[in-house]
């Protein structure tokens, strides 16, 4: 486990006591569904793209904003850029917490272009 003092050095967690929540969700399952719905709406508006799945990693910071967005496995430059845009334009999350302190939490999500 990462010590909380390591947060000052920019370390981030992947699992914490209170995970970040998206769009007013009350638990992690609802939050994941809301993220998927958000991403699906964006993809539906971009039907002209090639089919495939982009795996993307990002951090929800202590303010609830997304940062450090990275493509783990992409399709092509145009689609990968669109996936990064979706994540960077997300509404703010409720930040994650560990031992009562807001901390950075890293996520990995698939974005399916159909």
N, C-alpha and C positions, 0 to 999 in steps of 0.2 A: 504494500500500500504506500502511496505517496504521502509524505508528511505535509501538513498544511503550509509549513514554512516554504516548501518547494514551490508553492504557487507564485511567489514573488519572482521566481526565475522563469516563469512562463509555462511551467508544466501544466498539463491538463488531465482531468480524469475521464474515464469512459463509463464508470458506474459510481454513483454517489448515493448518499442517503435520500436526498430529494432531487430527482432528475428534473431537468428543465421541462417546462410544459409549454405547448404551442397553442396560441389562439384561445385562451381561456379554458383550456382542458382541465379536468379535475383529477385525472390520473394518467399514467404513462400510456395505457392502451388507447384512451381517447385522444391523447396528444399525437400518437403515431398515426391514427386514422385521419386526424385533421391535417397533418403534414402530407400524407398520401393524397388526400383530397385536394389540397393546395397545389401540389405538383401535377396531379392529373388535369386540373383546370388549365394550367399553363401549357401542358403538352397538347391538350385538345385544340388549343388555339393555334398550334403550330403543326398542323397535320402534314405539311409538305416535307417534313424531315424524314430521313431514312429510319427504318425500324431498327430497334436495338435498345440496349440498356446501358446507361451511364452510371457508374458507381462513383459517388462523390463523398468526400469527407469535408466536414466543417466543424467549427467550434462555436458553441453558444457561450459568449463571454459573461462576465459578472453583471453587465448591464442588460443582458438578454438579446444582444445583437449577434448576428452571424459574422464570423471572421475566419481567416485562414482556410479559405475554400480551395479545395484541391480535387482534381480529377484523379481517381485511382485507376479506373479503366474506362476509356472513352470510346466513342464511335468515330468521330472526325472533328476537326477544329470548329466547324460551324455549330454542330450539335453540342459539343462540349462547352462552347462559349454560352450557348443558350441555357444549359444546365447550371452553369455558374451564375448566370443572371437570375434565374429563378431563386436560387438560394440567397444571393446577395440582396434581393428585393423582398425577402420574407418580412412579415411584420415581426416586431420584437417578441421574444419568448419571455416567460417567467424564468429567471435564472435558476440554475441548480445550486444546491447547498450541501455542504459537508460540515458537520459539527457546528451548525449555526452560521457558517460563513459562506457568502456567495462565491462560487468558484467557476472556472472554465470547464466545460464538458464537451468532449469530442463525440461527434456522431458520424456514422457512415450510412448513407441511404442509396438505394437504387432508384434511378429515374427512368421509367420505361417509356420509350418513344414507340408508338404503335402505328 
